[in-house]
Amino acid sequence: MSDTKPLLTPEEIAALHDSAVDAADAKPAGYNVDPSVRKHDLASEDSSLGVNVAALDMINERFMRLFRLGMLESLRVNPRMSPLRAQIIKFGDYLRDLNPPLSVNVVRMAPLRGYSMVVIEPTVVFSSLDSFFGGFGRGVGQLPPGRLFTPTETRIIKIILQVFFRSMQEAWGPVTSVEFEHVSSEINPQFAQIADEQEFVVLTRFESDTAVKNGGFIDIVTPYVALKPVRDLLRSRVQSGDGKGKMKKKKEIEESKKTKERK
């Protein structure tokens, strides 16, 4: 066997040990010595950027006036409903507050991306059905979870949706032109996955203000990301129909004054 010599002498090993100890005791130098770190979840959508909720409230107010007129013409019922303030919530939180059966309708709202959801509470359906056949618009209590809608009830739902789409298109007119397309219907909102449970959606609820217990509601739920392409339009181009009428009238008055002065 050949004699093997160590790669480092004892003096060299001691020198390396001393230098390592000195480096550990030394204070760090350079930039970012004490960095400030904030946790950020990349899978979470930031809801603080952009969508003008006040503009959506103006659209919903205009829609409600049109919807009442449309329901009166189509089903001879004047729904006493009022829109609540639009809110941004997680889709999973919204689903947890719903109790099937409901009329859950998945729709496409072009040119917005993805799918939206129109949810009609059964009380709205039954009160409209009762009024249409000459009743007093009475609703019903809680239905069994697996209860399906009858063909007559389904027809009433289709009429409500037609009025809903037509009124919403006209309400969005000053902002942008939208077209609604009905994609599918369910009775359980868990089967209508328009977004992940952790994603944010924009919820607007049109709630009945009648004295009937569980007076009913209609919800329109739109993924938050779908409204981002039109957020600039929501900031700048929303004008109420009354405002347009006043501006037009003011212009006509000014023109008539100028005509009189010329004469």
C-alpha positions as CSV (number, residue, x, y, z in Angstrom):
1,M,0.0,0.0,0.0
2,S,1.2,3.5,-0.8
3,D,1.3,6.1,1.9
4,T,-1.5,8.7,1.6
5,K,-0.8,12.2,2.6
6,P,-3.6,14.5,4.0
7,L,-4.8,17.2,1.6
8,L,-4.5,19.9,4.3
9,T,-2.0,20.3,7.1
10,P,-3.2,20.8,10.7
11,E,-2.2,24.5,10.5
12,E,-4.3,25.0,7.3
13,I,-7.3,23.3,8.9
14,A,-7.0,25.5,12.0
15,A,-6.8,28.6,9.8
16,L,-10.0,27.7,8.0
17,H,-11.8,27.1,11.3
18,D,-10.8,30.5,12.7
19,S,-11.9,32.3,9.5
20,A,-15.3,30.5,9.6
21,V,-15.8,31.6,13.2
22,D,-14.9,35.2,12.5
23,A,-17.3,35.3,9.5
24,A,-20.2,34.0,11.7
25,D,-19.6,36.7,14.4
26,A,-19.2,39.5,11.8
27,K,-22.2,41.8,11.2
28,P,-23.8,41.4,7.7
29,A,-23.1,44.1,5.2
30,G,-24.9,45.1,2.0
31,Y,-28.4,45.9,0.9
32,N,-31.6,44.2,2.2
33,V,-30.1,43.3,5.6
34,D,-33.5,43.5,7.3
35,P,-36.1,43.0,4.6
36,S,-39.7,43.8,5.2
37,V,-41.8,40.8,4.0
38,R,-45.5,40.8,3.4
39,K,-47.4,37.5,2.6
40,H,-49.2,37.5,-0.7
41,D,-51.4,34.7,-2.0
42,L,-51.0,34.4,-5.8
43,A,-54.2,32.3,-6.0
44,S,-56.3,35.1,-4.5
45,E,-57.9,37.8,-6.7
46,D,-57.3,41.4,-5.6
47,S,-60.7,43.1,-5.4
48,S,-59.4,46.5,-4.6
49,L,-58.5,47.4,-8.1
50,G,-60.9,49.0,-10.3
51,V,-64.6,48.2,-10.5
52,N,-66.8,51.2,-9.7
53,V,-69.6,49.7,-7.5
54,A,-71.5,53.0,-7.5
55,A,-71.8,52.9,-11.3
56,L,-73.2,49.3,-11.0
57,D,-75.7,50.6,-8.5
58,M,-76.9,53.3,-11.1
59,I,-77.3,50.6,-13.7
60,N,-79.2,48.4,-11.3
61,E,-81.6,51.2,-10.4
62,R,-82.3,51.9,-14.0
63,F,-82.8,48.1,-14.6
64,M,-85.3,47.8,-11.8
65,R,-87.6,50.5,-13.3
66,L,-87.5,48.7,-16.7
67,F,-88.0,45.3,-15.1
68,R,-91.1,46.4,-13.3
69,L,-92.7,47.7,-16.5
70,G,-91.7,44.5,-18.4
71,M,-93.2,42.2,-15.7
72,L,-96.4,44.2,-15.8
73,E,-96.7,43.9,-19.5
74,S,-95.7,40.2,-19.7
75,L,-97.2,38.6,-16.5
76,R,-99.6,41.3,-15.3
77,V,-97.6,41.6,-12.0
78,N,-95.9,44.6,-10.6
79,P,-93.0,43.2,-8.4
80,R,-92.3,45.4,-5.4
81,M,-88.6,44.7,-5.5
82,S,-85.6,47.0,-4.8
83,P,-81.9,46.5,-5.6
84,L,-79.5,46.2,-2.8
85,R,-76.0,47.7,-3.1
86,A,-73.7,45.7,-5.3
87,Q,-71.0,43.9,-3.3
88,I,-67.8,42.0,-4.0
89,I,-67.6,38.6,-2.2
90,K,-66.0,35.2,-2.6
91,F,-68.1,32.8,-4.7
92,G,-67.8,30.1,-2.0
93,D,-69.3,32.5,0.6
94,Y,-72.2,33.3,-1.7
95,L,-73.0,29.6,-2.3
96,R,-73.0,28.8,1.4
97,D,-76.0,31.2,2.0
98,L,-78.2,29.5,-0.6
99,N,-80.8,26.8,0.0
100,P,-82.0,24.8,-3.0
101,P,-84.2,24.3,-4.9
102,L,-83.7,27.6,-6.8
103,S,-83.9,28.6,-10.4
104,V,-80.2,28.8,-11.2
105,N,-79.6,30.0,-14.7
106,V,-76.1,30.2,-16.2
107,V,-75.9,32.9,-18.9
108,R,-73.3,34.4,-21.2
109,M,-73.1,38.2,-21.1
110,A,-71.3,39.2,-24.2
111,P,-68.8,40.9,-24.6
112,L,-67.9,40.2,-21.0
113,R,-65.7,37.2,-20.5
114,G,-66.8,33.9,-18.9
115,Y,-70.3,33.1,-17.5
116,S,-72.7,34.8,-15.2
117,M,-75.5,33.5,-13.1
118,V,-79.1,34.6,-12.6
119,V,-80.7,33.1,-9.5
120,I,-84.5,33.3,-9.0
121,E,-85.9,32.4,-5.6
122,P,-89.0,30.1,-5.9
123,T,-91.2,32.7,-4.1
124,V,-90.8,35.1,-7.0
125,V,-91.8,32.3,-9.4
126,F,-94.9,31.3,-7.5
127,S,-96.1,34.8,-6.7
128,S,-95.8,35.7,-10.4
129,L,-97.6,32.5,-11.4
130,D,-100.4,33.3,-8.9
131,S,-100.8,36.8,-10.1
132,F,-100.8,35.7,-13.8
133,F,-103.8,33.4,-13.1
134,G,-105.8,36.1,-11.2
135,G,-104.5,35.5,-7.6
136,F,-103.1,37.9,-5.1
137,G,-99.4,37.0,-5.7
138,R,-99.0,34.7,-2.8
139,G,-95.7,32.9,-2.5
140,V,-94.9,29.5,-1.0
141,G,-92.9,28.2,1.9
142,Q,-89.7,26.3,1.8
143,L,-89.7,23.6,-0.9
144,P,-88.2,20.1,-0.5
145,P,-84.5,20.1,-1.6
146,G,-85.0,17.8,-4.6
147,R,-88.3,19.4,-5.8
148,L,-88.2,20.1,-9.6
149,F,-90.1,22.9,-11.3
150,T,-93.2,21.9,-13.3
151,P,-93.6,22.7,-17.0
152,T,-95.9,25.6,-16.1
153,E,-93.4,27.0,-13.5
154,T,-90.6,26.6,-16.0
155,R,-92.5,28.6,-18.6
156,I,-93.0,31.4,-16.0
157,I,-89.2,31.3,-15.3
158,K,-88.5,31.7,-19.0
159,I,-90.8,34.7,-19.2
160,I,-89.1,36.3,-16.2
161,L,-85.7,35.7,-17.8
162,Q,-86.7,37.2,-21.0
163,V,-87.9,40.4,-19.2
164,F,-84.7,40.3,-17.1
165,F,-82.4,40.1,-20.1
166,R,-84.3,42.8,-22.1
167,S,-84.3,45.2,-19.2
168,M,-80.6,44.6,-18.3
169,Q,-79.5,45.2,-21.9
170,E,-81.3,48.5,-21.9
171,A,-79.9,49.4,-18.5
172,W,-76.3,48.7,-19.7
173,G,-76.9,50.7,-22.9
174,P,-75.2,53.9,-21.8
175,V,-72.1,52.0,-20.8
176,T,-71.7,49.3,-23.5
177,S,-73.9,47.1,-25.6
178,V,-74.4,43.6,-24.0
179,E,-76.2,40.5,-25.3
180,F,-77.5,37.7,-23.0
181,E,-77.5,34.1,-24.0
182,H,-79.1,31.4,-21.8
183,V,-76.7,28.5,-21.4
184,S,-78.2,26.1,-18.8
185,S,-80.5,25.8,-15.8
186,E,-80.1,24.0,-12.5
187,I,-81.9,23.8,-9.2
188,N,-78.8,23.5,-7.1
189,P,-76.2,26.3,-7.3
190,Q,-73.4,23.9,-6.5
191,F,-73.7,22.6,-10.0
192,A,-73.3,26.0,-11.7
193,Q,-69.6,26.7,-11.2
194,I,-69.1,30.0,-12.9
195,A,-66.0,30.6,-10.7
196,D,-63.7,28.9,-8.2
197,E,-64.9,29.2,-4.6
198,Q,-62.0,31.4,-3.7
199,E,-62.5,33.8,-6.6
200,F,-64.3,37.1,-6.2
201,V,-67.7,37.7,-7.8
202,V,-69.9,40.8,-8.0
203,L,-73.3,40.2,-6.5
204,T,-76.4,42.3,-6.9
205,R,-79.6,41.2,-5.2
206,F,-83.0,42.5,-6.1
207,E,-85.0,41.8,-2.9
208,S,-88.8,41.8,-2.5
209,D,-90.1,44.4,0.0
210,T,-93.5,42.7,0.4
211,A,-94.8,41.7,3.8
212,V,-94.8,38.0,2.8
213,K,-92.4,35.9,4.8
214,N,-89.4,34.9,2.6
215,G,-90.5,37.5,0.1
216,G,-88.0,36.3,-2.5
217,F,-85.1,37.7,-4.5
218,I,-83.4,37.7,-7.8
219,D,-79.6,37.6,-7.9
220,I,-77.2,38.4,-10.7
221,V,-73.7,37.1,-10.0
222,T,-70.8,38.0,-12.3
223,P,-67.2,37.0,-11.9
224,Y,-65.1,40.0,-10.9
225,V,-62.5,39.4,-13.6
226,A,-65.3,39.6,-16.2
227,L,-65.9,43.3,-15.4
228,K,-62.3,44.4,-15.6
229,P,-62.4,45.1,-19.3
230,V,-65.2,47.6,-18.9
231,R,-64.1,49.2,-15.6
232,D,-62.9,52.4,-17.4
233,L,-66.3,52.6,-19.0
234,L,-68.0,52.2,-15.7
235,R,-66.0,55.1,-14.3
236,S,-66.5,57.6,-17.2
237,R,-69.6,56.8,-19.3
238,V,-72.4,56.0,-16.9
239,Q,-75.2,58.6,-17.0
240,S,-78.7,58.1,-15.8
241,G,-81.6,58.4,-18.2
242,D,-83.0,61.3,-16.2
243,G,-79.7,63.2,-16.6
244,K,-79.8,62.8,-20.3
245,G,-83.3,64.1,-20.5
246,K,-82.4,67.2,-18.4
247,M,-79.4,67.9,-20.6
248,K,-81.5,67.6,-23.7
249,K,-84.2,69.9,-22.3
250,K,-81.6,72.4,-21.2
251,K,-80.1,72.5,-24.7
252,E,-83.6,73.0,-26.2
253,I,-84.3,75.9,-23.9
254,E,-81.0,77.6,-24.8
255,E,-81.6,77.2,-28.5
256,S,-85.1,78.7,-28.2
257,K,-83.7,81.7,-26.3
258,K,-81.1,82.3,-29.0
259,T,-83.8,82.1,-31.7
260,K,-85.9,84.7,-29.9
261,E,-82.9,87.0,-29.5
262,R,-82.3,86.8,-33.3
263,K,-85.9,87.8,-34.0
